[in-house]
Amino acid sequence: MIVIGIDAHKRTHTAVVADQNGSQLSTKTTGTASKDHLALLRWGAEQCDDRMWAIEDCRHLSRRLERDLLAAGERVVRVPPKLMANARDGARTYGKSDPIDALAVARAALREPNLPEARLEGMEREIRLLVDHRDDLVAERTRIIGRLRWHLHELDPGWTPPKRLERASAYDKIEVFLSELSGLVSDLATRLVDHLRRLTLEIEELTTEIEELTTEITVRTTVLAPSLLAIPGCGPLTAAKLLGETAGVDRFRSKDAFARHNGTAPLPVWSSNHARHRLSRTGNRRINAAIHIIALTQAHCHPDARALLARRKAGGDGGMEALRILKRRLSDVVYRAMLADRPLMGTATAA
């Protein structure tokens, strides 16, 4: 078997063929259109019948290439960028170029046999795009709220604006306050309030759409993630983030691999005979943040989670260490729930 490593860019893709020993056999650079991918596929078929494509995991650059290869029935694995540095450092050739990077991708795929495989896009990507767009709008609203607060403070330091500036009632109060003032700063503040109203309305519409996608498929009126939504502390938005970022939980070989991917698996930091672990800062931070939200919610209101935290603290663990252990347990719960819901995802995609 050969491995074809690909270094993906916006205008060109560079492919390098490597044998089982990691030796470079051939190289090819092509464009990024579908006709170029077809030529690349023909070239790969000429190299060997038993082949695997390894692509650096940068979805915006490689999504079309992955889709075309998968549609042709090819096997494609995604290589995390963090594996590239070690593969490049271990090479006998120095420097950095597209062929060197593509060879490093192939060698990383040879060294790591259990990399996640790419698949044709389905419902998960639609959910992820909606969640990402909503997060961008929320971040934009937060930035504008900060600017509005400074304008209001400049207009009247003694006037206290509402604490929550994400509601229509707060905008009504501010508009009443601004109606009695004049000048450029007041005019700018009024424009920001109008912008915030539009952003808030769009955020609410997106939230409703995401919740409907997560909880109900209109065509089949089937709950999309019943097991995931049954987890205490996991609401529709959190479930949507988990589904969209995971992109198919069955591509992970085990719950431990999923925990390593989302950063809840602890890192060993042993010293001499003292075995201990610390919080991992690696992995998919958006999945980690979703699990963190579930953990914080359960820490306040779920009896089993509260009992676990109390037991760990009584054993000498600090608050963050106890929370880390809870997140690791919840990662397994989320993994099993998404595995149970996976057949429904396939039904929704087919619909």
N, C-alpha and C positions, 0 to 999 in steps of 0.2 A: 504493500500500500504506500502511496505517496500523500504528502500533505502540501497543499497549495496555500501559502501564506499571502495575505493581501494587505497592503498598506493603502488605506482609502483616503482620498483627498476630494476637494470640491470639484476639480476639473479632470483629474486623472486617478486611475487605480493602478498600482504596481503589484504584480503577482510574481512569486518565486516558488518554484517546485523544490521540495526537499524530500529526500528519501528517509527511511527509518532511522538512519544514523545522523540525520540533521545536515547532510551534505547538500549543497546547492546544485541542482541539476539544470535548471533553465529559468529564464526570467522573461517577463512581458509587461509592457506598459500600454494601457488602453484608456479610452475616454470613459465617461460616466453615463452615457445614454444607453437605452435598452439594446440598441443595435450593437454597441460596443460590448455589452455584456454577453450577447450571443456569440460574438467573435471570441471572447474570452472563454466561453463555455466550450466552443469547438477546439480551441487550443488546449484546454485542460483535458478533453477527451482524447486528444492525440498523445498526451503524456502517459496515461495509464487508465485502465478501466476501473481499478480499485483506488479511489481517491477521496479525499476529504478536504473541504475548503475551510480555512481558518481566517477569520476576519477580526481585526481589532474592534472592540466594542465601542464604537462611536456612531450611534444610531442615525443622526442627521446626515452623516456622510455615507453610510453604508446601507441604509434602509432599502433603497431601490435595487442595489446589487443583491442583497439578501433575498429580496422578493423574487427577482428574476431567476436566481439560482435554485431557490426552493420550488418555484413553479416548474422548473425543468427536472425535478426529482433528485437534486443533489443534496448531499449531506453537508451542513454548514454549522460550525461551532463558533462561538464568540469568545475572544480572548480578552480578558480585562487588561486595561492599559498598564496597571501596576506590575504585570508580569513581564512587560516589555523591557524594562530597565535591566533586570537581572539577566535576561536572555542576551541583550546587547552587550552587557559588561563581560559576559562569559565567552564572547566570540573572540576569535583570533584577529579579526579585522577591526581596526579602530575607525572612529568617525561616525557620521550619521548621514544616511541617504535613503531614498525610497526603497531601493533593493535591500539595503542592510536592515531596514525596519521590517520589510516584508519577510525576510528570512528569520528575523527575531520572532515574528508572529508565528511562523511555522514551527520553529523550535520550541516555543512556549507551548503550543498545542501538542507537540510530541511529548513534552515533559509532563504535562498535566492531562491525564487521560479522561478526567470526568468534568470537562468544561461544559457549560450549558449549551445546548443546541438551539440554533435559531429555528423559527417556525413562521408560517404564514400569519399575518396579522389578523386579529379578530376583535371581539368585543372589548378585550382588555385595553387595546390601543385607543379605541374611541373614548373609553372612560378616562384614560390617562390624559388625552388631549383636553378634555373638558375640565378635568381637575387642574391641570397646569394653567389653562387660561383663567380659571377662577382665581388661582393663587396669584397670578400676575396682576389681576384687577384688584385684589385685596391689598397687595403690596403698593400699588399705585394709589389706592385710597388712603392708606396709612401715611404715605409721603405727603399727600395733599392736606391731610388733616393737620400734620405738623406745621405746614406753612400757614394754614388758616389760623391756628392758635396764636402764632406770632403776630399776625395782622390784627387779631382781636385784642391781643395784649397791648399793641401799639395804640390802637384806637381808644381804649379805656382800660388801664391796668386794674381798676377797681371792680370791673364787671367780670363775673365768673361764668364762663361758658359751661354748657352741660358736659358731664364727664364722658358720656358715650356719644361720640360724634359719628356713629354708624346708623343712626335712626332718623326717620323722617321728622319725628317730633322735635329732635334737636335742631334740625335745619330750620324748622318753623320758628323756633325761639331766636335763632341767630338772625334770621331775616327780619324779624320784628325789631331786634336791636339795631341792625344796620339801616333800617328804614329811617331812623331818626338822625343819621349821620350823613355827611357828604365828603367828597374828596376822592383822590386817587386810591388810597388804601382801602377805603370803604367799598369803592367800585371793584377793586381786585378781590376783596373778600366775598362780595356778592357773586362774582363769577366762579370762585372756588366752590361756593355752596351749591350753585347750579351744577357744576361738574360732579360734585359728590353725590348729588341726588341721582344723576344718571348712572354713575358707577354703582351705587348701592342697588338701584333697580336691576341693573344687569347682573350683579352678583347674586341677587335673590333669584332671578330667573335661572341662572346657571345652577344654583344650589338645588332648585326644584327639579331641574332636568337630570342632574346627577343622582338625586335621591330616587327619582322614578326609574332610572336605568338600573340602579343597584337593587331596588326593592321589588320592581315589577317590570316585566317585559310586556309591552302592550299587545304584541301579536299573540302571545300564548298565555297572558296573564299569569305568569309563573314567577315566583320569587327567585331572583338571580343568585343571591348568596344567603340562603336561610341559616346555614350553620355558622357563617361568619357574623351575621347580624345577631345571632343568639348569644354571642360572647358578651358578657356584661361589660359595658363601657365602649363597645364598638358600634357607633352609629353609622348611618348611610354614607356620610362623607369620609369617615375613617375607613370604612369597608371599600369605598371606591378608590381611595389612595392605595390600599393594600393590593387590590385587584390590578389596578393599572400599572403599578411599579413592579409587581412580581412577574407579570406577563406570562402566566401559566405556571402554577406551582409544581406541576408534574415534571417540569424540566430539571428539578432538583432531585438528586438520587436519594436524599434522606432529610429528616428534620434537622440533623446536625449541619448538613450542607446549606440548608435554608438559613439557619441561625448564623453561620459564618458569612453568608451573603448579606444579611441585614445588620450585622454588627452587634448582635446580642450575645454571640459566643464569646466567653471571656478569653483574654490573652494570658498565657502562663508567664509568670515573672518569678520563677523559683530562684532561691538563693541558698546554696548549700543544701541542707536537709529540710529547709522550711518551704513547703509547697503552698503557693498562694497564686491568686489570679487578680487581674485588674480589668477595669472597664475598657472595652475596645472602642477606638475612634474610627475604625475602618468600616467598610461595608456601605450598603445603600442607606444613606441617612434619612431619606424620606420614609422608607419602610420602618426604620428605627424610630422616627418621630411618631408615626402612627401607633406603633406598639407602646411607645412611651405615654401617649395619651390614654390608651387603654389601661396601662399600669397605674397612672395617677388616679384615674376614675375609680378603679377597683380598690386602690389603697384608701379611698375615702368611704366607700359604701359596700364593698363586697366582703362578706365574712371570711371566706377562704383566703383571700389575698391579705386581709388584715391579720389573720392568724399566722400566715407565713411570715409576714414582716415582723410581727411581734416575736415569733420564735427565733428568727435570725438575729434580731437585735439582742434578745436575751442570751444568745450564744456568743455575743461579742462583736457582731458585725455592726458597722456604722449604717447610717441611713441610706447613703448612696449605694453601698455594697448590698444591702438588703433589697433595694429597688432593682439593682442589676440582676440579682437572682430571680426576682419576680418577672422581669422582662424576658429572661431566658426561658422560664417556664411558659410564659405567654406566647413566645415564638413557636413553641411546639404546639400549643393549642391552636394558634392561627394556622399553622401548617396543616394540621389534621382537618380543620374546618374547611380550608380551601380545597383540600383533596376531596372532601365529601361533596363540595359544591361544583367540582370540576365538570361532571357530566352536564350540569345545567348550563355552564358556559358554552359547551359545545352545541347544546340545543339552541341557545340564544344566537350563536353565530350562524347556525344553519337557517334560523328564521329570518 
